């Protein structure tokens, strides 16, 4: 093997090592400082006008007496925040694209989802590290959320209310 080839292989190996070190530093930095959360002036509302239901399937109105109309934050940094529920699912997490952006070190970027399925609001954990809890029970698969039952996401607690 020529001296030039050997030198080129050494430089390529050195560059690969530096790329690995820099990627490790970037992952550690992201782990320590978390994702960047942009502050919003007012909480986002999920009150999107209801779209017509699928043909042949009766649609339940969100203002019917059986269904909750509001999502209320009862504990955490957003305590007192109220979101009007519609037909659209509510995404909860630290990412800016979430409906409810929680500023909580124990919440994931896309932590949990509340969705209306067949007339019942369901909570689903989206593979978060610290888990989602419904009345002190860890949520794995989508489970129904009764009115007033606490849903804990990190240090934030939310409830469905009329």
C-alpha positions as CSV (number, residue, x, y, z in Angstrom):
1,X,0.0,0.0,0.0
2,X,1.4,3.4,-0.9
3,X,2.1,6.1,1.6
4,X,-0.5,8.4,0.1
5,X,-3.2,5.8,0.5
6,X,-2.3,5.1,4.0
7,X,-2.3,8.8,4.9
8,X,-5.8,9.3,3.3
9,X,-7.1,6.3,5.3
10,X,-5.8,7.8,8.5
11,X,-7.4,11.2,7.7
12,X,-10.7,9.6,6.8
13,X,-10.6,7.6,10.1
14,X,-9.8,10.7,12.1
15,X,-12.7,12.6,10.4
16,X,-15.1,9.7,11.2
17,X,-14.0,9.8,14.8
18,X,-14.6,13.5,15.1
19,X,-18.1,13.2,13.5
20,X,-18.9,10.5,16.1
21,X,-17.7,12.7,19.0
22,X,-19.6,15.7,17.7
23,X,-22.8,13.7,17.3
24,X,-22.4,12.4,20.9
25,X,-22.0,15.9,22.2
26,X,-25.1,17.0,20.3
27,X,-27.2,14.2,21.7
28,X,-26.0,14.9,25.3
29,X,-26.7,18.6,24.8
30,X,-30.3,17.9,23.6
31,X,-30.7,15.5,26.5
32,X,-29.6,17.9,29.1
33,X,-31.3,21.1,27.8
34,X,-34.3,19.5,26.1
35,X,-36.1,20.8,23.1
36,X,-36.6,24.5,22.6
37,X,-40.1,25.5,23.6
38,X,-41.5,28.7,22.1
39,X,-43.9,30.6,24.4
40,X,-47.3,31.4,23.1
41,X,-49.2,34.4,24.2
42,X,-52.5,32.6,24.6
43,X,-53.2,28.8,24.9
44,X,-54.2,27.2,21.6
45,X,-57.8,26.2,21.3
46,X,-58.9,23.0,19.8
47,X,-62.4,24.3,19.1
48,X,-62.4,23.6,15.4
49,X,-65.8,23.5,13.9
50,X,-67.1,20.0,13.7
51,X,-66.9,18.4,10.3
52,X,-69.8,16.3,9.0
53,X,-69.6,12.6,10.2
54,X,-69.0,9.7,7.9
55,X,-72.1,8.7,5.9
56,X,-74.3,6.1,7.5
57,X,-72.8,6.8,10.9
58,X,-74.5,9.0,13.4
59,X,-72.4,11.9,14.7
60,X,-72.6,13.0,18.3
61,X,-72.4,16.7,18.9
62,X,-69.6,17.9,21.3
63,X,-72.2,19.9,23.3
64,X,-74.4,16.9,24.1
65,X,-74.9,16.3,27.8
66,X,-72.8,13.1,27.8
67,X,-69.6,14.6,26.4
68,X,-67.2,17.0,28.2
69,X,-66.8,20.4,26.6
70,X,-63.5,21.6,28.1
71,X,-60.0,20.3,28.9
72,X,-58.8,22.1,32.0
73,X,-55.2,22.1,33.4
74,X,-55.5,21.6,37.2
75,X,-51.8,21.4,38.2
76,X,-48.6,22.5,36.6
77,X,-47.2,25.6,35.0
78,X,-50.3,26.1,32.9
79,X,-52.8,25.8,35.8
80,X,-56.1,27.3,34.9
81,X,-55.7,26.9,31.1
82,X,-58.9,25.8,29.5
83,X,-59.3,24.4,26.0
84,X,-62.6,24.0,24.2
85,X,-63.1,20.5,22.9
86,X,-64.3,19.8,19.4
87,X,-63.9,16.9,17.0
88,X,-60.1,17.4,16.6
89,X,-57.7,15.3,18.7
90,X,-55.6,17.2,21.3
91,X,-51.9,16.6,21.2
92,X,-50.0,17.2,24.4
93,X,-46.3,17.6,24.8
94,X,-43.3,20.0,24.8
95,X,-43.1,20.4,21.0
96,X,-44.4,23.7,19.5
97,X,-46.8,21.9,17.2
98,X,-48.8,20.4,20.1
99,X,-52.2,21.7,20.9
100,X,-51.3,21.9,24.6
101,X,-47.6,22.8,25.0
102,X,-46.5,21.9,28.5
103,X,-43.3,23.4,29.8
104,X,-42.3,20.4,31.9
105,X,-39.0,18.6,32.0
106,X,-40.8,15.2,32.5
107,X,-42.9,15.5,29.4
108,X,-41.8,14.3,26.0
109,X,-42.0,16.3,22.8
110,X,-45.2,14.5,21.7
111,X,-46.3,12.9,24.9
112,X,-50.0,12.0,24.7
113,X,-53.1,12.4,22.6
114,X,-56.7,12.9,23.6
115,X,-59.1,11.9,20.8
116,X,-62.8,11.4,20.4
117,X,-63.5,7.8,19.3
118,X,-67.1,6.7,18.9
119,X,-68.4,9.3,21.2
120,X,-65.9,8.7,24.0
121,X,-62.7,10.7,24.8
122,X,-59.7,8.4,24.9
123,X,-56.2,9.1,26.2
124,X,-53.2,7.5,24.5
125,X,-49.5,7.6,25.5
126,X,-47.3,8.2,22.4
127,X,-44.3,6.3,23.6
128,X,-43.2,8.8,26.2
129,X,-40.3,8.1,28.5
130,X,-42.0,8.9,31.8
131,X,-45.5,7.7,30.9
132,X,-49.0,9.0,31.0
133,X,-51.2,8.2,34.0
134,X,-55.0,8.1,34.3
135,X,-56.0,8.2,38.0
136,X,-52.6,6.8,39.0
137,X,-52.8,3.9,36.5
138,X,-50.2,4.0,33.7
139,X,-51.7,4.2,30.2
140,X,-50.4,1.9,27.5
141,X,-53.2,1.6,25.0
142,X,-56.0,4.1,24.4
143,X,-58.3,4.1,27.4
144,X,-61.5,6.1,28.0
145,X,-61.3,9.2,30.2
146,X,-64.2,9.8,32.5
147,X,-65.3,13.3,33.5
148,X,-63.2,14.7,36.2
149,X,-60.6,11.9,36.2
150,X,-57.0,13.3,36.5
151,X,-54.6,12.6,33.7
152,X,-51.0,13.2,34.7
153,X,-48.4,14.1,32.2
154,X,-45.1,14.8,34.0
155,X,-46.0,17.5,36.6
156,X,-49.1,18.6,34.6
157,X,-52.5,17.3,35.5
158,X,-55.5,17.7,33.2
159,X,-59.2,16.9,33.5
160,X,-62.2,16.8,31.2
161,X,-65.1,18.9,32.3
162,X,-68.5,20.0,31.1
